[in-house]
Amino acid sequence: MFSNILIYFVVIPVLMLAGLALCRNIKQIRAVAVVGSLALTALSVYLLVDYLALRSAGETAQMLYTGCWSWFAPLNINLAVGVDGISVAMLLLSSIILLTGSFASWKIDQPKEFFLWLVLLSTGVFGFFISIDLFTMFMFYEVALIPMYLLIGVWGSGNKNYSAMKLTLMLMGGSAFLMLGLIGIYYHSAPEGGQLTWNLLEIAQNNSIDKGWQYFLFPMTFVGFGVLGAMFPFHTWSPDGHASAPTAVSMLHAGVLMKLGGYGCFRVAIYLMPQAATDLSWIFLILTGISVVYGAFSACVQTDLKYINAYSSVSHCGLVLFAILMLNTTAMTGAIMQMLSHGLMTALFFALIGMIYGRTHTRDIRQMGGLMKIMPFLAVCYVIAGMASLGLPGLSGFVAEMTIFVGSFEQGMADYLAGAGSLRLVFTIIACCSIVITAVYILRVVGKLLLGPVQDEHHLQLTDASWWERTSTVVLILCVAGIGCFPNFFADLIRFTFSSQIFTVIGMN
C-alpha cells in the first residue's frame, strides 16, 4: 500500500500528529511542525517534477499514480487515489501554505494543541485532493472542516464563539446537501445491472446519470461545494470566520480550504454531470457574478483589515466559480490559476495582518498610519500583496484574472453570435468591473495604513519583522512572483486535464 507516493500525503500528517502528541516542550513542537511541513513541501515538489516527466514521456492517462484498496466491500467503498495537473498544483499550494503558516504561528499560545488541530485539518485537505473515490473524498472533506470550530473558538479573537458556530453550522449545512448529492450519484453510477461505484473515473466513463437526475443532483453538489467557496448568498460565514480566526488558520482556511469548494465544483458537479452543467450554469453564473462584485464593494466599506481581506476573498473565490461555469478551456485554466494565485496572496495578506495586529493590537485602519516608517519590511510586503490582488502585471493576480476574462469574453461572444443570449457576455463585463473596485479598496488601505502621519505615538516603539516572519512572507512573495513571471509553466501543468472526457460530452474545446 505504501508503494504509492500519494499515500504519504496522508501518512506524513498522521506521523506529525503522533510526534506532536509526544512533544514535551515548545522547541520540539516547532521542530515537528516545521520538519513535517518541509517534508510535505519536498514531497509536493518531487511529485510535480515526476508528474511533468511522465507527461513529457508520453503518458496520457487522465489520472496518474492511481491506486485502489478496498475499504468496505458491500458498498464498494475504496481508498482510491490519483492525481492530474490540477491536483498536483493544489497539493503544492497546500504544503507551501502549511509551511508558511507554521512559521507565522511561531509564538502561538498552547502550541501543542493548536498544531494538533491544524495538522488534522491539513490531513483532510491533502486526503481530499488525492482522492478519486467520492466516499473517501467526502470523508476527508469533513475531516478538514471539523477542526475549524475549535481552532477559531479557542485560539481566535473578537466574537470568536459566534463566528466559530456560524461557520460550522453553515458549512455543515452545505455538507448535508453535498452528502445527498453524492449518494444520488452513487445510486446512478452504473448502467442498469452494473455494479454501483464511488469512483470518479468509473462514473464518468459509464456516463450513466440520466439528464433528469443530473438536473436534481447537479444543484445539490454545486451548492454543497459552493458554500465552502463562499458563493452568494451562502458567503456570510466567511468574513466572520476569517475575522476571528488566528493567523495560520486564516491562511490555511482562505488559502486552501476555500479551494476545496472550487475544486469540488469542477471535479464532481461539472465533470460527472456535464449536461446539467451546460443547461443550468446560467443560474449559478448569476450568483457567482454577484459574489464577485458584491465582495469587492463590501471590502470598500470595511475598516477592519481582516474583514477587508475576507470580503476580498469572497470576490476572488466567486471569480473562480464564475470562470468554471463558463465551461471552456481558457476560462477554466484561468480558474485554476486564480485558485493558486488567491491561495498564495490571501495567505500572505492574513500573515501580514496577523503580524501587524500582534504589534499594534488593532486591526482598525483608522487607528493606524505611517507604518512604512516604523516597519518597512512588513509594509513593503503588504504593498506587494495588494498589487497582486489588484492584478499588477508580473504578479500572479494579473495572469489569472486576464486568463479568466479572456476565456469568459470568448464564451460570451460565442453565445451571443450563436443566438444563445448575452447573459455570459453581460456578466463578464460586470465581473471585469471588480478590477476597478479592487484597486479602490487596496489603494485606500495602503494609503491609510502605511502612509501619512503616525496615528499613535506608541507605534513608534514597534519593531519590524523577526526572522520567522520574514521566512513566511518571503516564501509566499516568491511564489506569487513565480506564477506571475512564469505563467506558461502552470498553464501547461493543468492544460491536459481539459482535454479529457468532460469536453467531449459538453461539446466544447
LOKE-100280 format. One record per residue: residue in three letters; x, y, z of N, C-alpha, C in turn. Coordinates in steps of 0.02 Angstrom, whole numbers, plus 50000, padded with zeros to 5 digits. Layout:
BEGIN
ALAXYZXYZXYZ;...
END
This chain:
BEGIN
MET500414993950000500005000050000500435006350000;PHE500975006350038501385012250044501845013249984;SER501785008949933502185009849873501935015649831;ASN501315017849841501045023449804501235029949839;ILE501555034449801501815040649830501265044849861;LEU500655044549834500115048949857499915047349929;ILE499995041149950499795039250017500195043150069;TYR500795045150052501215048650100500965055650116;PHE500525058350073500215064750089499735064150148;VAL499525058150164499125056950224499555054050280;VAL500025049850262500465046650312500875051850350;ILE501165056650314501595061650347501205065750398;PRO500615068550381500235072050433500045067650492;VAL499885061250480499735056750535500345055850580;LEU500935055150550501555054750589501685061250627;MET501505066950596501575073350631501125073550693;LEU500515070950685500055070750743500345066550799;ALA500635060850781500935056550832501535059950864;GLY501945063250824502525066850851502335072550897;LEU501815076350877501585081850919501315079250985;ALA500975073550983500695070751046501245068851095;LEU501835067151069502395065151112502845070951134;CYS502735076851105503175082551120503075084851192;ARG503625087251221503615089451291503775096851300;ASN504035100151249504185107251255504075110751188;ILE504105117351189503915121251130504415120351073;LYS505055119151089505555118051036505395111650997;GLN505205106451033505025100250999504405101150956;ILE503925104950981503305106150944503455109850879;ARG503855115150884504045118850824504425114550775;ALA504875110350801505275106050758504835101250719;VAL504355098150753503905093450719503495096950666;ALA503225102950683502815106650636503205108650574;VAL503805111250584504205113650527504485107850486;VAL504755102750520505045097050483504495093350444;GLY503915092350475503365089050440503135093150380;SER503075099650389502865104050334503375104150278;LEU504015104150296504545103850246504525097250208;ALA504385091850243504345085350211503765085150160;LEU503195088050179502625088350133502775092750073;THR503115098350084503305102650029503785099249982;ALA504295095850010504765092149969504425086649929;LEU503945083249961503575077949927503155080849870;SER502865086849881502465090149829502895092149770;VAL503485094749784503945096649730504175090549691;TYR504335085149726504535078949692503965076349648;LEU503345076549675502775074249636502685078449574;LEU502775085049580502715089549523503215087849469;VAL503855086949488504385085449440504255078749406;ASP504075073749445503965067049418503345066949373;TYR502825070649393502215071049353502375074049284;LEU502745079549283502915082749220503345078149177;ALA503795074449209504215069749172503805064249139;LEU503305061749175502875056549147502465059249088;ARG502215065249095501835068249040502285069448979;SER502895071748992503355072948937503555066548902;ALA503545061048940503725054548911503145051448872;GLY502575054848870502015052448830501455049048868;GLU501475049448934500935046448974500295050448966;THR499775047248942499155050748925498555049048970;ALA498665044849020498115043049065497835049349098;GLN497185049449108496875055349138497145056649208;MET497215051349248497485051849315498105047549320;LEU498625050149353499235046349364499295044349437;TYR499735039649450499865037049519499235034149550;THR498815031249508498185028549534498315022249576;GLY497905021349626497925015449668497245014549700;CYS497075008449716496415007049745496465001349794;TRP496235002549855496244997449908495554997049939;SER495284991049940494594990049965494544992150038;TRP493994995550055493884997850122493254994750151;PHE492694995250114492064992250135491734989250074;ALA491864982850063491664979550000490914979549987;PRO490464978650036489744978450021489494984749983;LEU489784990449997489574996649963490094998849912;ASN490584994549899491114996049850491485002549867;ILE491605003549932491985009449954492725007649956;ASN493125011749924493845010349919494245016549937;LEU494855015349959495335020849963495665021349895;ALA495355025349851495595025949783495925032849774;VAL496535032749748496915038949742497155039749670;GLY497305046049652497565047749586497585055249580;VAL498015057749536498075064949527498155066749454;ASP497925072549437498095075649373498455082249387;GLY498535086449337498915092549347498595097249398;ILE497925097449400497585101849447497715099449518;SER497655092949529497775090149596498485091449619;VAL498965090549574499665091649591499775098949612;ALA499475103549575499535110649592499235112149660;MET498645109149675498325110349739498725107349797;LEU499045101649786499465098649839500065103049853;LEU500365105849801500935110349810500725116649847;LEU500155119549828499885125449862499775123949936;SER499455118349951499295116550021499925115750063;SER500425112550036501035111450075501405117950088;ILE501415122350039501755128850048501405132950102;ILE500745133150101500385137150150500425134150219;LEU500435127450224500535124350289501225126050317;LEU501725125950274502415127650296502455134850320;THR502205139450279502245146550299501805148050359;GLY501235144450364500805145350422501135142950486;SER501565137850481501925135450540502405140850566;PHE502745144250521503185149650541502795155650568;ALA502215157050537501805162650559501515161450629;SER501485155050650501205153350716501755151850767;TRP502335154550757502915153050799502795154650873;LYS502395159850886502285162050955501565160750979;ILE501225155950949500535154550968500485151851039;ASP499945153551073499815150751140499575143551133;GLN499725139551183499545132451182499725129151116;PRO500365129451098500575127251031500435119851016;LYS500495115651066500405108451054499705106951030;GLU499205109351066498515108151047498345111650981;PHE498605117650973498475121450911498725117650850;PHE499355115450851499635112050794499315105150783;LEU499095101950836498745095550827498115096550784;TRP497725101650801497115102850763497275105450693;LEU497795109550687497975112250621498215106650575;VAL498605102150601498845096550560498275091850542;LEU497805090850589497215086750572496825089850515;LEU496745096450517496415099950462496785098750396;SER497445099350398497845098450337497815091250312;THR497735086450358497655079450338497035078650294;GLY496485081850314495885081650274495985084950206;VAL496345090450204496465094050141496865089750092;PHE497415086950116497835082750072497455076550049;GLY497085073450095496705067550077496175069050025;PHE495865074850031495355076849983495635077549913;PHE496215080649906496495081949840496775075649806;ILE496935070449844497195064449812496655059249800;SER496045060249827495515055249822495165055549755;ILE495015049649727494585049249669493975044749684;ASP493895042949747493305039449770492865044449807;LEU492245045149786491815050449813491705049649888;PHE491665043549913491545042549984492135044850025;THR492735042650007493335044750044493475052150034;MET493305054749976493385061949965492945065850013;PHE492325063650022491865066950068492105066150140;MET492375060350157492635059250224493205064050240;PHE493675064650194494225069350205493985076550206;TYR493475078050167493165084750166492915086550236;GLU492575081850268492315083050335492885083550387;VAL493405079450378493985079950423494305086850419;ALA494295089850360494575096550353494135101950385;LEU493485100850387493035105950412492965105950489;ILE492935100050519492775099550590493265103250636;PRO493935102950624494395106550669494305114050670;MET493985116950619493915124150616493545126950677;TYR493055123150702492675125750760493125127050820;LEU493555122250836493985123050895494555127950881;LEU494825127850821495375132450805495155139650811;ILE494535141150791494275147950797494015149150867;GLY493635144350894493315145350960493815145951017;VAL494395142651012494885142751066495425147951053;TRP495705148050993496285152450980496095158850942;GLY495465159750928495255165550891495225171950933;SER494975177250902494915183650937494235186750920;GLY494055192050956493415195350943492835190950964;ASN492305191050924491705187150939491795180050912;LYS492285176550940492525170250912492015164650919;ASN491655164350974491175158850983490605159350932;TYR490355165350921489835166350871490105164550801;SER490705166850785490985165650719491105158250707;ALA491375154750758491505147650751490865143750741;MET490345145450779489715141850773489375143350706;LYS489395149550684489095151350620489435147750563;LEU490095147750564490475144350512490315136950511;THR490305133850570490185126650573489485124850549;LEU488985128550571488295126950551488185127850476;MET488465133150447488365134350376488735129250334;LEU489345127650354489725122650315489435115650323;MET489185114150382488855107650391488205107350351;GLY487855113050346487265113250304487435111850231;GLY487975114850208488205113450140488395106150133;SER488705103250185488895096250183488295091650177;ALA487735093650208487125089650203486875089350131;PHE486865095050096486685095050025487175090749986;LEU487815091550001488325087849965488255080249975;MET488125078150036488055071050051487475068050012;LEU486915071550011486335069049974486495068649899;GLY486855073649874487045073549803487505067749787;LEU487985066449830488465060949818488125054149822;ILE487665053349870487295047049874486875046049810;GLY486565051349786486195050949723486635048949665;ILE487235051849662487695050049609487875042649613;TYR487995040249674488175033249684487625028549659;TYR487005030049674486455025649654486285026249579;HIS486605030849545486525031349472487205030949438;SER487665027449468488365027449445488515022049394;ALA488065017349383488215011849338487615010649292;PRO487735007949232487175005949189486735000749223;GLU486134999949199485664995349230485964988349234;GLY485984985649293486264979049303487004979049320;GLY487324984849315488044985349330488164986449403;GLN488794986149423488974987049493489034994449509;LEU488704996549563488745003549584489455005149607;THR489665011349597490345013249615490365020449640;TRP490865021749681491005028549704491585031749664;ASN491895027849621492495030149586492335035349533;LEU492655041049538492525046549491492625044549418;LEU493185041249405493355039449336492865034349308;GLU492655029649348492185024649325491505027749312;ILE491285032249356490635035549346490635039649282;ALA491175043349270491225047349210491235042949148;GLN491585037349152491635032849095490955029549081;ASN490595027649133489925024649124489425029549095;ASN489495035949114489035041149090488305038949097;SER488165036449158487515033049169486995037349205;ILE487175043449224486695047749259486265051249207;ASP485625049449204485205052349151485085059749164;LYS484855063049113484795070349115484325072749170;GLY483775069149180483305071149232483625071149301;TRP484005065949317484325065549381484905070549386;GLN485225071949331485755077049332485475083849352;TYR484865085449327484555091749346484425092149421;PHE484335086549453484205086449525484855086249566;LEU485335082349543485955081249581486465086849571;PHE486485089749511486975095049499486895100949546;PRO486295103749555486225109349603486435107449674;MET486285101349694486445099349763487205099149774;THR487565096149726488285095649734488625102449724;PHE488375106449676488685112949664488575117549724;VAL487965117549751487835121649810488235119049870;GLY488265112449878488635109549933489365111749935;PHE489685111449877490365113849873490395121449870;GLY489895124549839489885131749831489855135549897;VAL489535132449948489515135650014490225136650040;LEU490655131650032491345132350054491725137250010;GLY491515137849948491825142849903491545149749911;ALA491145150949964490865157549981490435160349925;MET490035156049894489585158249841488985161949871;PHE488805167649842488225171449862487595167249852;PRO487125167049898487085170749962487315166650022;PHE487745161650010487965157150065488655159150090;HIS488835165350082489515167650096489605170650166;THR489075171750203489115176050262489545173150318;TRP489665166550317490095163550368490815165750359;SER491005167250297491715168350281492015174550314;PRO491715180450307492015186350339492065185650415;ASP491535183150447491555182350520492075177150540;GLY492105171650504492585166450520493295168750512;HIS493445172250458494125174750446494315179950498;ALA493835184250516493995189750562494175187150631;SER493885181450651494015178850718494565173650721;ALA494755170750664495235165250663495945167750678;PRO496365163550710497075165150718497425165250650;THR498015168050647498355169450584498425163250540;ALA498725157950565498855152050525498215148850500;VAL497685149150541497045146250522496735150350466;SER496775156950470496545161150415496935159750351;MET497585158850358498005157350300497785150850267;LEU497705145650307497535139050280496805138850257;HIS496375142550293495675142450275495555146050209;ALA495785152250204495685156050142496125153550086;GLY496745151450104497215149450053497085142550024;VAL496825138050064496745131050042496035128550050;LEU495735129350110495095126050124494555128550077;MET494535135050062494035137650017494125134949946;LYS494735132749930494865129949864494555123149856;LEU494405119749912494045113449907493375114449874;GLY493075120349885492435121849854492485122149779;GLY492945126149753493025126749681493245120149649;TYR493715116849682493965110349657493395105249654;GLY492985105049706492435100249708491905101749655;CYS491755108249645491275110049593491495107649524;PHE492145108449511492405106249446492455098649443;ARG492755095649494492915088549492492305084049497;VAL491795086249533491215081949545490605084549505;ALA490385090649520489755093049491489795093649415;ILE490295097049390490325098249318490585092149280;TYR491085088849307491395083149273490915077249267;LEU490535075849319490095070049319489405071549290;MET489205077849289488535079649264488575085349214;PRO488935084249159489065089749111488445092349076;GLN487945087949064487335090349030486955095349073;ALA486885093749138486555098349183486975104649192;ALA487635103949192488075109749198487975114549140;THR487885111749081487775115949021487105119549025;ASP486595116049046485915118849045485765123349105;LEU486065121849162485905125549224486445130549245;SER486975130949207487535135249228487325142549235;TRP486825144749197486625151749198486385153849268;ILE486055149149303485815150749370486395152549417;PHE486895148249417487465149149462487935154549436;LEU487905155749370488305161249342488065167849371;ILE487415168649379487145174749409487375175349481;LEU487325169849520487525170049590488265171549599;THR488675168349559489405169549565489595176449540;GLY489245178849489489375185749466489215190849520;ILE488675189649557488515193949613489065193449666;SER489315187449679489855186549728490455190849711;VAL490635190949647491235194549626491175201949641;VAL490615204949622490525212249630490335214049701;TYR489885210149731489665211549800490255211149849;GLY490675205949841491255205349885491725211249880;ALA491835213549818492285219249808491995225649838;PHE491345226949826491025232949854491025232649931;SER490895226849959490885226150032491565227550062;ALA492095225450028492765226750053492915234250056;CYS492605238050012492735245250009492505248950071;VAL491995246350105491705250050161491925247350229;GLN492375242350230492605239550293493185243650321;THR493265243450386493835246850418494285241950455;ASP494055235750463494455230450495494855226850440;LEU495515226350450495945223350399495725216350380;LYS495535212250429495335205450414494675205250375;TYR494215209550392493585209650356493695211950284;ILE494155216650274494315218850206494565212950165;ASN495035209250193495315203550156494815197950149;ALA494375197150200493865191850196493375193250139;TYR493135199350134492675200950079493025200850012;SER493665202550012494065201849951494085194549930;SER494135189949978494145182849963493485180549934;VAL492935183349959492275181649930492265183549857;SER492535189349841492555191549771493005187149728;HIS493605185649752494075181749712493855174449705;CYS493585171549758493335164649753492715164249710;GLY492305169649711491735169949666491965169949594;LEU492535173149581492805173249513493025166349490;VAL493265162249537493455155349521492835151449497;LEU492295151649536491685148049517491385150949453;PHE491425157549446491175160849386491525158149324;ALA492185157449327492575155149270492445147749255;ILE492365143749308492215136649298491565135749259;LEU491085140049274490425139449242490415141749170;MET490955144849147491005146549076491085140449032;LEU491335135049061491375128549027491795128748964;ASN492315132848963492785132348908493495132048935;THR493955129848893494625128248916494985134248945;THR494955139948911495325145848933495095148249001;ALA494435148949009494175151549072494315146649129;MET494245140149116494375135349169495115135149188;THR495555135849139496265136449155496395142449199;GLY496065148049183496125154049225495855152949294;ALA495315148949300495025147549366495515143949410;ILE495865138949383496355135249423496945139749442;MET497165143849395497705148549410497495153649462;GLN496855155549460496595160149511496575156849579;MET496425150349581496435146749644497135146849674;LEU497635145749632498325146049656498515153049677;SER498355157849634498535164849648498205167349712;HIS497555166349717497205168749776497435165149839;GLY497565158649833497805154949891498445157849920;LEU498895159649876499545162249898499485169449924;MET499135173649885499135180749905498685181949965;THR498145178149973497735179250033498075176350094;ALA498465171050086498865168550142499385173750162;LEU499675177050113500155182450127499805188250163;PHE499215190150139498835195450172498695193850245;PHE498425187950257498235186150326498855185450370;ALA499405183050343500025182650382500245189650403;LEU500235194350356500455201150370499975204650419;ILE499335203550410498845206450455498955203950526;GLY499085197450533499215194650599499845197550630;MET500355198550589500985201450615500885208750636;ILE500505212550597500375219550614499945219950677;TYR499425215750680498985215750739499365213750802;GLY499835209050796500225206950853500645212550883;ARG500775217750843501175223350866500735229250888;THR500235230950846499825236850859499225235350903;HIS499025228950906498435226750945497795229950920;THR497785231550856497175233950824497195232050750;ARG496605230950723496555229750650496155235350616;ASP495995240550653495605246150627496075250850590;ILE495975251650525496425255750485496375263150504;ARG495835265150538495775272150558496235273850616;GLN496475268650651496915269750708497655268650691;MET497785267450628498475266250607498665270850550;GLY499315271850543499575276050490500325276550496;GLY500655277950440501375278950440501775272750457;LEU501495266850448501855260750466502445259350420;MET502455262550362503025261650317503675264050349;LYS503615269150392504215271750426504415267250484;ILE503935263950514504055260250576504255253050562;MET503915249750517504075242750500504095242050424;PRO504635244450393504665244750319504625237950285;PHE504895232750315504875226150283504155223750277;LEU503785223850332503085221650330502675226150285;ALA502825232550284502445237250242502555235850168;VAL503165234750149503305233150078502975226650058;CYS502995221650102502665215350088501915216350079;TYR501615220750119500905222050113500745225350046;VAL501175229850024501075233149959501105227949903;ILE501585223249907501645218049856501015213749854;ALA500775211749913500155207849917499575211749886;GLY499525218249901498995222349873499035222849797;MET499645223749771499735224149699499545217549665;ALA499695211949697499495205449669498735204849668;SER498405207249720497675206849724497335211049671;LEU497585216949657497265221249607497495219749536;GLY497945214849527498125212549461498695216149428;LEU499215217849466499805221049436500185216049392;PRO500335217849329500735213349287501395211349319;GLY501575205049311502175202349342502035198549406;LEU501415199049430501205195249489500625190649471;SER500475185949514500015180449497499315182849480;GLY499075188049514498395190249503498255192349432;PHE498745195249399498645197749331498525192049282;VAL498965187049282498895181649233498265177549246;ALA498085176649309497495172749324496855176249301;GLU496795182649320496185186249303496135187649228;MET496685189149196496665190249124496455183949086;THR496705178249108496515171949076495775170649085;ILE495515172049145494805171249157494385175749112;PHE494565182149109494165186849071494205185548996;VAL494795183548972494855181848901494415175948884;GLY494455170748926494035164848914493295166348921;SER493115170648968492405172348978492145176448920;PHE492535181248896492325185148837492265180548776;GLU492725175948771492705171248715492055167248715;GLN491865164748772491255160848777490635165248770;GLY490665171248801490105175848796489965177948724;MET490485179548686490405181448616490155175548575;ALA490405169548590490175163648553489425162548564;ASP489195163348626488485162648640488075167948604;TYR488315174048606487955179648575487895178748499;LEU488445176848468488445176048395488035170048373;ALA487985165048418487595159048402486855159948419;GLY486675165848444485975167148460485755163948525;ALA486245162148569486075158848633485995163748690;GLY485955170248674485865175248726486515178648743;SER486465183848783487045187948801487195187748876;LEU486905182948912486995182848984487735182349004;ARG488095177648973488795176848991489195183148974;LEU489045186248918489405192248899489275197948947;VAL488645198848966488455204249012488795203249080;PHE488765197149107489065196049172489825196149170;THR490115194649113490845195349107491045202649113;ILE490655207049080490795214149084490715216649156;ILE490185214249189490075216249259490645213749303;ALA490865207549292491415204749332492065208549321;CYS492165210949260492775214849246492805221249287;CYS492225223949303492205230049343492495228949413;SER492515222649435492795221249501493535223149505;ILE493875223249448494585225249449494655232449473;VAL494225236749449494245243749469494065244449543;ILE493555240749564493345241149635493915238549680;THR494245233149658494805230449697495345235649705;ALA495505239149652496015244349656495835249749706;VAL495185251249711494955256449757495105254449829;TYR494885248349850494975246649920495695244949937;ILE496075242249889496775240749903497175247249912;LEU497095251949867497475258249872497245262249932;ARG496605261849949496355265250009496695262650071;VAL496735256050077497055253050137497795254750139;VAL498135254150083498855255750081498975262950103;GLY498555267450078498635274450096498525275750170;LYS497995272850198497845274150268498315270450316;LEU498495264350298498875260150343499625261750343;LEU499895262750285500625263150278500885270150269;LEU500495274650240500745281350225500435286450273;GLY500615292650263500345297950305500655298150374;PRO500365302250419500645302950486500485296850530;VAL500905295750580500805290450629500225292550674;GLN499715288150682499115289750720499215288850795;ASP499655284450814499755282850885500505283150899;GLU500715287650943501435288450956501745282150986;HIS501345277851017501615271551044501845266950988;HIS501575267950928501775263850871502495265150850;LEU502755270850870503455272450853503945267650886;GLN503725264250939504165259650975504125252550948;LEU503725251450897503625244650871504225242350831;THR504305235850827504865232850790504635229950724;ASP505095228850679504945225950614504935218250621;ALA504875214950565504775207650564505375203850592;SER505235198450627505755193950652505935188950597;TRP506425184650609506665180150556506135175150534;TRP505725172650581505215167750560504655171050521;GLU504515177350537504015181050498504275182650428;ARG504905184350424505205185650358505215179350316;THR505355173750347505355167350310504675166050280;SER504155166750320503475165450297503285169950239;THR503395176450246503175181150195503595180750131;VAL504245179750137504675179450078504495173350035;VAL504375167650066504185161650028503545162949988;LEU503055165950019502425167349985502515172349929;ILE502915177549941503035182549888503375179549828;LEU503865175249840504225171949785503745167649744;CYS503285164349777502795160249741502315164549700;VAL502085170049729501645174649692502005177449631;ALA502625179449639503015182049582503165176449532;GLY503275170349557503425164849512502855163349463;ILE502235163349489501665162149445501595168049396;GLY501705174149420501635179949377502155180249321;CYS502765177949335503305178449286503345172249241;PHE503105166549265503145160349226502455157049222;PRO501965160449193501285157749193501205151549149;ASN501615151049095501545145349050501685138749085;PHE502145138949133502315132749169501695129949204;PHE501325134249237500735131949274500155130649227;ALA500105134449172499565133149124499665126349091;ASP500295124749074500435118249044500305112549093;LEU500425113849156500325108749207499595106449210;ILE499135111149202498425109549210498055108649144;ARG498375110349089498015110449024497775103449003;PHE498165098249019497985091648995497305089349023;THR497145091649082496505089749113495915091649069;PHE495975097149034495405099748996495345096648926;SER495745091548912495645087748851495305081048866;SER495055080448927494755074148949494035073548927;GLN493695068648953493025066848931492515072448940;ILE492625076848988492115081949002491955086248941;PHE492475087948902492355092348845492075088648786;THR492195082048784491875077948733491125077748744;VAL490935077048808490215076748824489875083448815;ILE490205088748841489905095448836489895097948765;GLY490385095748726490415097948657490805104248647;MET491285105548693491695111648688492425109648677;ASN492825114548661493535113148650493955118448686;
END
